[in-house]
Amino acid sequence: MSEKINFLPILQKSRKLQDALYHIPDLGIALLDSDGSYLSANQFFTDELGYTQDEILCMNYRCITSPVFLYENNKAFDSLIEGEKPDHTLIKKIYRKDGSAIFVIVRAFQFHSEIGNRKKILCFYSKDMRISRRLATEIVYKECSIPPEQRTMGILIIDTPTRKINIAQGSFISQLGLTEKTLETLFFLDQIMEEETINLLEAIPENTVDTPVKFQAVLLCPTGRKVVLSANALRFQWNSYGQSRNKMFLSFYEKEDNRDILIQLQKEISQLREMTLRIADKLSVETGTDEVKSPLDISRFHLTPREKVILSKFAEVKTVKEIAYDLQLAEVTVRKHLTKIYRKFHVPGKEELLLFVYNKDFING
């Protein structure tokens, strides 16, 4: 059996090999000084994080590490510098320059280079650098039994006693006009959520991992705008290095789609209209009169051919985006046509136009 070759002693003595190492494709590599500052990094590492070489060399690894993972990262770094362990592998969350975040697998070694007599740490970052979302979720949220379809908009992990946001992930963050880094490093729960919702969360009993509580979350943007999402909440104990903290886990998904409600309303109005016409027909036969209201001919509204097509699509309760897709038009063009239709029908907006259309039969004349 061949013995495992330790490449570090060879690498430490050769500047040529060190330079060649940095050109390995699809592998993030960085050399850290004993205080955690970056001494060098390869192109793949800087490109993935969005920094230039000069910017990285002015930074410390603590600047880009999520606070939740910083304690474990610091312990591993210190043990390597002190020589307690020859290498260490960990999973951590790091921030890009734009504030977004990725999970990476890091393999770190104490690197005592003969070129400059100082202790250093050589770090190799996972080949893809982006661990799959499923793996990252299992690593960080393994205790939480909320199904994936109920966390489609993202999740939050909160330190319950302090209300500090520890981990944020998902598309709801951009809806608030924020980034993962901003949320995790600067924000507390009461800065992005209404007090009534927070009071509801704090009333949830501890250790509700198997019985998450459903509620409507009212989130606050820095601009004052509100975002309402359906959510699940549970409380659990986070154990790390012998310390136990009470945490809150929140998952977000979209509330019931208003379009489904409009479609149901359309069906009910159609059924009611058909019933009314049948009654009117019956009365007409019994009384010998012909007083059934004739359909409304929209030709008197002087719609253009394009406006007629858009109106018929609109009557099917289709969104602007769907109409634009069906007719191969830009969304802004569809909106302009709808504005003209509102004016011609003397209605202020789409709700009133829908009611007008469904309260009368119309001929696409």
N, C-alpha and C positions, 0 to 999 in steps of 0.2 A: 504494500500500500504506500503510495507516495505521501510524503508529509506536506502539510499545508504551508505554503510559502508566505512569510511575513514581508510584505513589500516596503513597509515603512522605513526600516533602517537604510535600505538602498535609496529610497526616495529622499530621505533627509540629507544625504550626502551629495546629491546631484542636482545642481541648478537646472541642467538641461531636462532632466526627467520632470522636475517640478513645473517647468514651463510647458512641457508637452502635455502634462496632466490637465492643464486648464483648457486644452483644445478638444477634449473628449466631447463628442456631440451629445445633446439631450441629457446632460448631467450637470446639475448645479453644484458649484464648488466655491468655497470661501475659506479664507485663512483669517483667524481672529487672534488678536493680541491677548495678553493675559488679563486685560481689563475689559475684554468683550468687544472692543472696537475692531472694525474691519481693516485688515491690512491689504487684502486683495480679494478679488472675486472674478469669476469668469463671465464671459459675455452672456451665456445662457441664464445665469443667475440674475444679472442686472436687467436683462431684457424682460424676463418673466415678472419681475417686480416693478418694472417701469422706471427705474432709476438709472442715472448715468454712473459711470465708473467714479467720477469725482464726487458725486453725491453719496455713494455707498461708503467711500473711504472717509467721509466725515461723520459716519453713523456708528452706533453700537447695536449689537443684536437685540438689545432690550427695546430699542425704538420701534422695531417691526414685529415684536412678539406680542400676541394677545395676552392681556393681564392674567387670564385664567390659567395659562400655561407657563407663566413667567416663573412662578415659585419652583416648579419641577425643573424648568430649564436652568435656573440659577444653581440648583443643587447639583445637577449633572455637570455643569460647567466647572463649578468649584472642585468637584471630586476629580475631574480630569486634570485641572491645573495642579492640584495637590498630589497627583499621582496615585490616588486611592484606587482608580480604575483605569485600565489602559484605553478603553473605548466605551462608548455609550450610544444606544439607539433610542430615539424617542419620536413621538408624533406630536406635532405642534401646529398651531394656527398662526400664520404670519400675514401681515398687511402689505398690500401693494401701495404704490404712491398715490393712486386714485382713491384709496380708502376701502377698496374691496379686499376680500381675504381669501386665502387658500390654505388647505391642510397639506402638510408635507411630512415625509419621513426623513429624519436626519440621522446620519451615522457620523459620530464625531470621535476624533482621536487626539491624544496629546501628541504634539508635533514639535520635537526639540530639534530645530534645524541647526546644523553646524555653520550655516550661513547666517550669522547673527545669533549670538548666544543668549536666546530668550525662549521661554516656554510659550508655545502657541497652540491653538486648537484648529485642526483641519476638519472641515465639515463637508460631507457629501450629502446632497439633497436628492430625494427620490427621482428616478429617471424621468417620470412623467411630471413630477412635482405636484400635479393635481391628483390627489387621491379621490377616488369616486365619491360622489355625494352619499351613496349608501354606506360605504365604509366609514366615512367621517361621522355620519349620523350614528352608526352603531357604536363607534368609539366613545362619543361624547354623551349620547342620549340613550345608552343601552338599557337603562332602567325604565324607560317610558314606553307604555303600551298603546300609544295613540296611533291609529292606522295612517298610512301615508296620505290617503285622500283627504284626511282632515288636518294636514299640515302643508298644503300645496302653496300657501302664501308665505310660509316661513315659520320660524320659531324664535322664542326668547327664553333664556335662563336667567332668573333673577335671584340675587342674594336676598332672602326674605327679610332679615332683620334691618338691613340698611337700604333696601330697595334699589341697590346698585345693579345695573345691567351687566352681566358677566359675558353672555354669548348672544349674538344676534345673527340671524341667517335668513335669507329669503327675499322675495320680491317686494314684500310690504315695506321694506326699508327705503327703497327708491320712491315709493308712493308718499313717504313722509318727507322726501327731499333730503335724506341723510345717507351716510355710508356706514358699513359695518364698523369701521375703525372709530368713527365719531360716536356711534352708539355705545360701543364697548368701553371706550376710554373716558368719555365725558358725561354720559347721560345716566340719570336715575329714572325709575319707572314713572314717578309723578310728573316728569317733564314731558312725557309722551302719551300719558293716559289720563282720562278724566278721573277725578277723585272718587266718584260714585262707583266706577268700575273697580278701582283699587280696593275700596272697602269691601266689595263683594269677594274679591280674590283673597283678602286677608281673613275672611270668615271661613275659608275652606279648611277642613281639618288636615292635620299632618298625615303623611304617608298614604296619599290617595292615588298611588301609582296604578292600581288596578281599577279604579273607579274615577276617571277624569270627569271634571265638571264642565258642562257646556254653557256658554254665555255669549252675549254680544259685546264685543270690545270696541270702545270708542277711543280711537287713537288721535293724538293731536300733532299737527305739523307745526314747525317753528313759525310759519306764516299765520297760524291761527285756524287753518282749514282742518276739518274733521274727517277722518276715514273710519267707516264702520265695517268691521269684519266679524264673521262668526269665529268662535275660538273654543279651544279646550284648555283647561287648567288642571294641574295636579301639583302636589307638594311631595318632596322626597328629601332624603338625607344624602348629601354629597360627601363622600369620605375620601380624603387625600392626605397621605403621609401622617396618618393617625389623627387627623383633625376632621371633625364632622360639622357640616354647616347645613342649615335648613334652606333649601332652594325651592323656587317656584319655576315650573316648566309651562310655557304657553305655546300653543300651536295655533296658527291662523289659516283660515280658508275663506273663500268668498261667500258672502251672504247670498240668500236666494236671489236668483236673477230676475229683475223686474220684467224682462222680456217674456219670461214664462207666464207671468201674471197677465201681461197684455194679450198674449195668445189665448189664454183661458177666457179673458174678458171678451175677446173677439168672438169666440165660439158661443159664449152665452148671449151676446148681443144678436148674433146671427140666428140662434134658436128663437129668441124672443121676437125678432122681426118676422121670421117665418110663421110663428104662431099668430102674430097680429094680422098678417096677410090672410091666413086661413080663416080667422074669425071674420075679417072684413068681407071675404068672398062669401062666407056662409050668410052673413047679414044681407049682402047684396042680393043673393038668390031668394032669401025669404021675403025681403021687402020689395023686390022687383026694381031696385035702384042700382046704379053703377057709380058708387061714390068712393071706390078704392083710389087712394092717392097714386097718381101716375109717377113713374120713376123720374128722378131729376136728371135732365140732360145737361151735362157739364160743358156742352159746346158754347153755352152762353158766357162761360168764364174766359173764353178765348185763350185756352192753354195751347202752348206749342206742342208739336208731336213728342218732343223730348220730355216736356213737363207731364204729359199724359202717361207716358211709360213710367216715369218716376213716381207719379201719384198711384198708379196701379200696384207698383212694388211696395210703396209705403202702406197701401191698404192691406197688404199681406203681413203687416207688422214686422217689416224688415228694418234693420238698422241702417244707418248711413253707410257704414262699412260694407254691409252685405249688398246694398243697392249698387254701390260703386263697383264691387267685385262682379256682380251679375252683368252690369252694363259696360264694364271695362272703362270706367271713368275715375277721375281723381275724386277723393272724398270732398275736397273743397268745392268742386264743381257741382256735386250733388247738393251740398248745403246751399249754394247760390240758387239753384233751381227751386229748392224747397222754400227758400225765403220769398221768391217771386210767387210761388203757389199760395203761400200764406196771405200775401197782399191781395191776390186776385179773389180769394175766398173770404177775405175780410176776417181772418182769424189771427190771434196773436202768436200761436205756436203749434207744435205737433200734437199735443193732447187734444186741443180744440179741433184740429183738422181731423184727427181720428174719430172723434165723436160725431162730427159733421158727416163724415163718409159713412159711418155705420148707422146713423139715424135715418139715412136715406139711401134708396137704391140709386145708383147713378149709371148713366149710359156713357161709355167711353166714345163720345161722339167727336 
